[in-house]
Amino acid sequence: MQSGVSIRNLAIVAHIDHGKTTLIDAIFRATHTFRENARVQERAMDSGALERERGITIRSKHCAVDWGDYRINIVDTPGHADFSGEVERVLSMVDSVILLIDANEGPMPQTRYVLMRALKLGMRPLVVVNKVDRPQADPQEAVNKTFDLFLELGASDEQADFPVLYGSGLGGWIVRDLDSAEPRDNMDALLETIVSKVPPPPAEEDAPFRMQVSTLGWRDHIGRLACGRVLEGRLRKGDTFNRVSTHRTGPAASDPWEVTNVAAERCVHLWVTRGMEPVEADEVRAGDIVWIGGAKDVTLGDTLACPSLEDPAFPPLEIEEPTVSMYFLVNSGPMAGKEGTPVTLRQLKERLDKELRTNVALRVEDLGRPDGVKVSGRGELHLGILIEEMRREGMELCVSCPEVITQRDEHGHLMEPMEEVVIDVPGVYQGAVIETLAQRKAELTEMHHERNGLVRLIFQMPTRGLIGYRSEFLTDTRGLGVMSSRFNGYGPWRGEIVCRNRGSMISMEEGEATSHSLENLQNRGLLFIAPMERVYTGMIVGENSRPGDLPCKPTKRKALTNHRAAGKDHETGLDTPRRLTLDAALEWIAPDELVEVTPSSIRVRKAILDTEERKREEKRTAGKAG
């Protein structure tokens, strides 16, 4: 740390798509973090290909900007509920948060979650109302709802007296008062507020070194990296320290904890962040957010401390438990290896072990199956991102239908994960939404008529009921509805939910699909394939318009006679097939079906491809149920 430089550590938290990453872009420009002639892409912090494609932040990232005599360390956090665990841990490294609110939407489910965490830690958030220049923006109403949320979450008088700023991250300006004559061309108001309102790190430079690991990283030639804020003392490259591991004796956060291991380690590599890039450092001091290499077995929540400290350990950090699981299986279909690299069970486990190095919310269980393992995560998106990354690495695999993870309470009652779902929809569609969600065991808890003509519906419902609903929601609301959800703990089992009332069209043969056969099939449902595409026995080629599966022959050709020419095959009126994305396929499949994932294709198939064997299995299952 440079002499005379004061540090401010803060995180930007918000609901998904409220503009966190775009605001950081504006801060980079305002603080001249990059050279004038440097080519910096928009949403610079979203560096991953999937993050840029989907427009979401998947993993929290650190950056540091210099403004005057201040160094401001900023953490960009994910806004999607599936990655909320990242937010929990990041807050342990910072002293305050910027709570970003959309001027049109106001506080949303994830806003409540991240604000609750910050308030529990005693932080005094800064509120920034973003996108005030958008049509139908209502900044004052957004502030009023935010104030109500602070009070609802038990904020103290000091916390509820939060500073409010207004602006546009995309436009690159922030002001203290929308009615004032402040120029709308800079970020000075935000930077000045950060410096004056965010407290400096409560750090003692002269005490023995101590920090807690809040985030994990990995470098192939070094191994696992530990990231956290130095809370006390200094650390130099080459210094030795103790790695202290702890463990809670029970599942609750209030349960007592104990030290489980103490190991001597050495600081081989040391980095701090400048701009967005890690920079090698010879020494770090209290208040710095750092990356340390050398402790190969370090894990989340470990305390790194000077060996002279007698009782250095911090309490363990909470690691969120998975709520959804699915099977990752070796691709055993007839087309295995034709579009990617077919993986063996050993290779599949190796890839998942690599993911476990840093993805602490993931669980992998080997249940003794010869063809795959059970993988659990925070939600469909959490697991879907992992599958997409594996696919882009050239791997082929099959994955099963997502299933929720249940628990038993102390009385033995079955409990299942629950969600708080917030839906903004035009009033004409509210009836269809309420009716459909009622069938999925949702309870409507609140309804508000917004000024922009939308109706806000708030439901409490099982996670099971959300699986497969998003595409149906878009259809029911003609694409005009907005839905968001967050995990809201466990609740009593709500009973059976029928999420899909249509069967599958299952190919009974192998070969190339013909337009003649598909033209007849499209009268029976919705097709997933086009003519000339290769199909195999047990592959699902479409959705039946009725309940129950429909065996079919998509490769059947038209009989040729003197009166029928082969050329007439092209004079068909085929509709454009529905191409399933990975997310849509995971939502759509039934429990006895799989998604076949390759680098170039997404297919759906029956888990048991052979028709006769599938019938025998259905009889066995029915016999057991009886």
Secondary structure, DSSP 4 states (H G I P E B T S, - for coil): --TT-EEEEEEEE-STTSSHHHHHHHHHHHTT-S-TT----SSTT--SHHHHHHT---S-EEEEEEETTEEEEEEE---SGGGHHHHHHHGGG-SEEEEEEETTT-S-HHHHHHHHHHHHTT--PEEEEE-TTSTT--HHHHHHHHHHHHHHTT--HHHHS--EEEEETTTTEEES-TTS---SS--HHHHHHHHHHSPPP--BTTSPPEEE--EEEEETTTEEEEEEEEEESEEETT-EEEEEEEEESSSSTTS-EEEEEEEEEE--EEEEEEBTEEEE-SEEETT-EEEEE--TT--TT-EEE-TT-SS-PPPPPP-PPP-EEEEEE---STTTTSSSEE--HHHHHHHHHHHHTT-TT-EEE--S-SSEEEEEESSHHHHHHHHHHHHHTTEEEEEE--EEPPEE-TT--EEEEEEEEEEEEEGGGHHHHHHHHHHTT-EEEEEEE-TTSEEEEEEEEEHHHHTTTHHHHHHHTTT--EEEEEEEEEEE-----------EEEE-S-EE--HHHHHHHTTTEEES--TT-EE-TTEEEEEESSSS-EEE-TTPPPPPBTTB-GGGGG---PPPPP---HHHHHHH--TTEEEEE-SS-EEEEESS-SHHHHHHHHHHHHHHH-
